[in-house]
Amino acid sequence: MANTYEWDCKTVDVYPEYEDHTDTVYNVHWRLNGTSSEKHEVDGQEVPYTASVYGTQSLSLEDVGTDFLPFDELTNEIVTGWVEGNMGEEEVANLKTSLDSKITEEITPTTETKTIGE
């Protein structure tokens, strides 16, 4: 089973004015989605197993003066780089490991929820 990962870092909090710049990003609301190469049937369709995790990441504003990008030039890829850089490699790896575990649990569940008396 091979999993792929996709970041969604498109929702951000900004300071309308910060050090002579407008719309300076200081916080990112992120989601990391994991998708398995293994598929299962849902309503007659073969779909992959998926899992996601989400959170927020504050950004350092120390380099705003030298590294500032206008808001309309930002992309998901750029902001994802900021998020991963601020989290660090270990935390990013931990998130992906968590998604792997969730997907494995979907494929081979170790628990079930049942209703008594029906």
Secondary structure, DSSP 8 states (H G I E B T S, - for coil): --EEEEEEEEEEEEEEEETTEEEEEEEEEEEEEEEEEEEEEETTEEEEEEEEEEEEEE---TTHHHH---GGG--HHHHHHHHHHHH-HHHHHHHHHHHHHHHHHHHS-S-----TT-
